[in-house]
Amino acid sequence: MPRFPISLSVVAFLFLAGGCAEQEPAQEMDADEPMAEAPAETPAQPSLDAFVGTWNAMAYMESGDTVPSTIIATADPDGWMVEFPERDPLPMRLLEVSGDSVVSEIGPYESLLRDDVMVTVRSVTRIVDGRMVGTMEAHYAGADSTVVEGRIEATRGM
């Protein structure tokens, strides 16, 4: 027979004792008295203020490749951009802002590392000791659709 850390008799006693507790009679409400509304709780909105600025970033891929970029972060989630060398700026979509982290996505765009291959990059970043750091995944499309992971490190630009 299996041993339980609490005997069944203790559980039965606690169950019965809880059911025998004296209950307060329900208060009658005056039908003319308005019901008090529960205060609406608004969750604290995470702030993008810590991220605002221009960041000199480097992505370090598990493949050994590195990709430099400039990230422009604004207080408005719709204003984020990333610039790669010799490329037009790309908009970054902020998928989630929670606590101290930002989940973002760029693409699909033509890969800097693979010719004629489209890539979408999703990253999770936070500010640590004045630097933006995080992880990322590059999802490559096409016949060899692969996912390459990496990390991001960025310092504030001048």
Backbone hydrogen bonds, N-H to C=O, Kabsch-Sander energy under -0.5 kcal/mol:
donor,donor_aa,acceptor,acceptor_aa,energy
11,V,7,S,-1.8
12,A,8,L,-2.6
13,F,9,S,-2.3
14,L,10,V,-2.6
15,F,11,V,-2.4
16,L,12,A,-2.6
17,A,13,F,-3.1
18,G,14,L,-2.1
19,G,15,F,-1.5
20,C,16,L,-1.2
21,A,18,G,-0.7
33,E,30,D,-1.5
42,T,40,A,-0.6
51,F,48,L,-1.7
52,V,48,L,-1.1
53,G,73,A,-2.6
55,W,71,I,-2.9
56,N,155,T,-3.3
57,A,55,W,-0.8
57,A,69,S,-2.8
58,M,153,E,-2.1
59,A,67,V,-2.5
60,Y,58,M,-0.5
60,Y,151,R,-3.0
61,M,59,A,-0.7
61,M,65,D,-2.7
62,E,149,E,-3.0
64,G,61,M,-2.1
67,V,59,A,-2.1
69,S,57,A,-2.2
70,T,83,E,-2.3
71,I,55,W,-2.4
72,I,70,T,-0.5
72,I,81,M,-2.6
73,A,53,G,-2.9
73,A,71,I,-0.7
79,G,76,D,-2.4
80,W,77,P,-0.7
81,M,72,I,-2.1
82,V,90,L,-2.5
83,E,70,T,-2.7
87,R,84,F,-1.7
90,L,82,V,-3.0
92,M,80,W,-2.2
93,R,105,E,-3.1
94,L,92,M,-0.6
95,L,93,R,-0.8
95,L,103,V,-2.4
96,E,103,V,-1.5
98,S,101,S,-2.2
101,S,98,S,-2.5
102,V,125,T,-2.5
103,V,96,E,-3.1
104,S,102,V,-0.6
104,S,123,S,-2.5
105,E,93,R,-1.9
106,I,121,V,-2.3
109,Y,119,V,-2.1
111,S,117,V,-3.3
117,V,114,R,-1.2
119,V,109,Y,-2.7
120,T,139,H,-1.9
121,V,106,I,-2.4
122,R,137,E,-2.3
123,S,104,S,-2.6
124,V,135,T,-2.5
125,T,102,V,-2.5
126,R,133,V,-2.4
127,I,100,D,-0.6
128,V,126,R,-0.6
128,V,131,R,-3.1
131,R,128,V,-2.0
132,M,154,A,-1.9
133,V,126,R,-2.7
133,V,131,R,-0.6
134,G,152,I,-1.9
135,T,124,V,-1.8
136,M,150,G,-2.2
137,E,122,R,-2.6
138,A,148,V,-3.1
139,H,120,T,-3.3
139,H,137,E,-0.6
140,Y,138,A,-0.7
140,Y,146,T,-2.9
141,A,118,M,-2.8
145,S,142,G,-1.6
148,V,138,A,-2.4
150,G,136,M,-2.1
151,R,60,Y,-1.9
152,I,134,G,-2.5
153,E,58,M,-1.9
154,A,132,M,-2.3
155,T,56,N,-2.0
157,G,54,T,-3.9
